[in-house]
Amino acid sequence: MMLKDLIIASRSYRSFDEHVKISEEMLCNWVDCARLSPSSINLQMLKFRLVTKQNELDAMLANTRWAGKITDRKLPPEGHAPTAYIIICADTDVIATAEHFLKDVGICAQSIMLAATEAGFGGCMIGSFSPKTVTEVLALPDNLSPRLVLALGKPDETVVLTDLPASGDTSYYRDGDTHVVPKRTLEELIVK
């Protein structure tokens, strides 16, 4: 796959085939892609907590909020939960002012998601969670501050990109079982 194809295929999936597990080795390979990605002044201040044990998977699912704009159904649907998570944490032992370098979180998250997509998996970047609760649930040390949750699995839903409607509404929505994501046109984004 070409990079643009990977980017198009790397969507926010919210329904997964729970029969398809992700090995810790595969998760480590994806984190290695993040490790090799650019880092602000090369601080490499992020750490990654892998979640594959069922009790931790259940706790993470219970402590994350999914697709706030979709209110007519539970996501992920019952029996279609992620089979792994990667929690991206800032390590305050590396730099106490980690908030100034959080662009690294986005860089690493995108690298991981593209690696997952290339391997035939997918996921959802979740910012809607309680860092305090995740720290407690996963027994993270005090120096690690959860910044982003990556929910991962084998997607079992269809996500379609479409142009924005005439109203300009960017809200994603469900059309039956298809997740529809409106995108602005390239012409709208280029400043002349």
Buried (B, 14 or more C-beta within 10 A) or exposed (E): EEEEEBBEBBBBBBBBBBEEEBEEEBBEBBBBBBBEBEBBEEEBBBBBBBBBEEEBBEBBBEBBEBBEEBEEEEBBBEEBBBBBBBBBBBBBEBBEEBEEBBEBBEBBBBBBBBBBBBBEBBBBBBEEBEBEBBBEBBEBEEBBBBBBBBBBBBBBBBBEEEEBEEEEEEEBBBEEEEBBBBEEEEEEEEEE
